Amino acid sequence: MADRVTSEGVRTVETTLERYGPTNRPQLRVGDPDAVPVGEVVRLVVDGTEYRACVESNADGEPALRGAFETPRLARTPGEGENHLRAWLDDVGLDYGRTVHLDVVTPDYKYGVRAPGERATYTATEAPDSGLASIARDLDG
């Protein structure tokens, strides 16, 4: 059985909720560039549900999260699926410019987001070995 960890027991990185793009879509700018692997799809827990998110670079070259999707493929092509991060941000009612906590559950693999003042519990999941991860990426397209 996988271990459960709380947000108090993991490293937390602050992100800033910002607008990006011509339609003012939300993004979380990650304050620590070493906290997330730019260009990779990671697991992202949003309100207790695990999704996939592609870590991108913003206009300043800083890492940013722009969505949480059902599959890695949808994370890479965000126009095709429901963005659960956007829905969560709407539900919690955070304004642009606010801080959102990014919990590092498993470095370079699994993260969680939560509003300031909230606590979260995560299932600690080990990252697969690099060979298996590469095969999964190839199969997913």
C-alpha positions as CSV (number, residue, x, y, z in Angstrom):
1,M,0.0,0.0,0.0
2,A,1.3,3.5,-0.9
3,D,2.2,5.9,1.8
4,R,0.1,8.9,2.5
5,V,1.8,12.3,3.1
6,T,0.3,15.6,4.2
7,S,1.2,19.0,2.8
8,E,3.0,19.8,6.0
9,G,5.4,16.9,5.4
10,V,6.5,17.8,1.9
11,R,8.4,20.7,0.3
12,T,6.1,23.5,-0.8
13,V,6.9,26.0,-3.5
14,E,5.0,29.2,-4.1
15,T,3.4,29.8,-7.4
16,T,1.7,33.0,-8.6
17,L,-1.6,32.9,-10.4
18,E,-1.2,34.9,-13.6
19,R,-2.9,35.6,-16.9
20,Y,-1.3,34.4,-20.2
21,G,-2.2,34.5,-23.8
22,P,-4.6,36.7,-25.7
23,T,-7.7,35.3,-23.9
24,N,-6.3,35.8,-20.4
25,R,-6.1,32.1,-19.5
26,P,-4.7,31.3,-16.1
27,Q,-1.3,29.9,-15.4
28,L,0.7,29.2,-12.2
29,R,4.2,30.7,-12.5
30,V,6.5,28.5,-10.4
31,G,8.8,30.6,-8.1
32,D,11.6,28.1,-8.0
33,P,12.9,27.1,-11.5
34,D,14.4,23.9,-10.1
35,A,11.2,22.7,-8.5
36,V,9.6,21.3,-11.7
37,P,10.9,19.7,-14.9
38,V,10.2,22.1,-17.8
39,G,9.0,20.3,-20.9
40,E,7.8,17.2,-19.0
41,V,4.4,15.9,-18.2
42,V,3.9,15.4,-14.4
43,R,1.2,14.2,-12.2
44,L,-0.7,17.0,-10.6
45,V,-3.2,16.5,-7.7
46,V,-6.0,19.0,-7.7
47,D,-8.6,18.9,-5.0
48,G,-7.8,15.2,-4.3
49,T,-7.9,14.0,-7.9
50,E,-4.7,13.1,-9.8
51,Y,-4.4,14.6,-13.3
52,R,-1.5,15.2,-15.8
53,A,0.1,18.6,-16.4
54,C,2.7,19.7,-18.9
55,V,5.3,22.0,-17.3
56,E,5.9,24.8,-19.8
57,S,8.0,27.9,-19.9
58,N,6.3,31.3,-19.7
59,A,7.4,34.4,-21.7
60,D,10.2,35.1,-19.2
61,G,11.5,31.5,-19.4
62,E,10.2,30.6,-16.0
63,P,8.3,27.3,-15.4
64,A,4.5,27.5,-15.5
65,L,1.6,25.1,-15.1
66,R,-1.4,26.0,-17.3
67,G,-3.7,23.0,-16.8
68,A,-4.6,19.7,-15.3
69,F,-5.9,17.1,-17.7
70,E,-7.2,13.5,-17.7
71,T,-4.3,12.0,-19.7
72,P,-0.7,12.8,-20.7
73,R,-1.8,13.3,-24.3
74,L,-4.4,15.9,-23.3
75,A,-1.9,17.6,-21.2
76,R,0.3,18.0,-24.3
77,T,-2.7,19.2,-26.4
78,P,-4.7,21.3,-23.9
79,G,-7.3,22.5,-26.4
80,E,-8.8,19.0,-26.6
81,G,-9.7,18.2,-23.0
82,E,-11.3,19.8,-19.9
83,N,-8.8,21.8,-17.8
84,H,-9.5,20.8,-14.3
85,L,-6.9,23.3,-12.9
86,R,-9.0,26.1,-14.4
87,A,-12.2,24.7,-12.9
88,W,-10.5,24.4,-9.5
89,L,-9.2,28.0,-9.6
90,D,-12.7,29.2,-10.4
91,D,-14.2,27.1,-7.5
92,V,-11.7,28.4,-4.9
93,G,-12.1,32.0,-6.2
94,L,-8.5,33.1,-6.2
95,D,-7.8,36.3,-8.1
96,Y,-4.8,36.9,-10.4
97,G,-1.7,37.9,-8.5
98,R,-2.5,35.5,-5.6
99,T,-0.2,32.8,-4.3
100,V,-1.1,29.1,-4.9
101,H,0.9,26.5,-3.0
102,L,2.6,23.7,-5.1
103,D,3.5,20.7,-3.0
104,V,6.4,18.5,-4.2
105,V,5.1,15.0,-3.4
106,T,7.6,13.1,-5.5
107,P,10.3,15.4,-7.1
108,D,10.1,15.6,-10.9
109,Y,7.1,13.3,-11.0
110,K,4.1,14.2,-8.7
111,Y,2.9,17.5,-7.3
112,G,-0.2,18.9,-5.7
113,V,-1.8,22.4,-5.7
114,R,-3.7,24.0,-2.8
115,A,-5.0,27.4,-1.9
116,P,-3.2,29.3,0.9
117,G,-4.3,28.2,4.3
118,E,-5.6,24.8,3.0
119,R,-4.1,21.4,3.9
120,A,-3.9,18.4,1.7
121,T,-3.1,14.7,1.9
122,Y,-1.5,12.9,-1.0
123,T,-0.7,9.3,-1.9
124,A,3.1,9.2,-2.3
125,T,3.9,7.5,-5.6
126,E,7.4,6.6,-6.7
127,A,8.4,7.6,-10.2
128,P,8.8,4.7,-12.6
129,D,12.3,3.9,-13.8
130,S,13.3,6.0,-16.8
131,G,13.1,3.1,-19.3
132,L,9.4,2.4,-18.4
133,A,8.6,6.1,-18.4
134,S,10.1,6.4,-21.9
135,I,8.0,3.5,-23.2
136,A,4.9,5.0,-21.7
137,R,5.6,8.3,-23.4
138,D,6.1,6.6,-26.8
139,L,2.8,4.6,-26.4
140,D,0.8,7.7,-25.4
141,G,2.0,9.6,-28.4
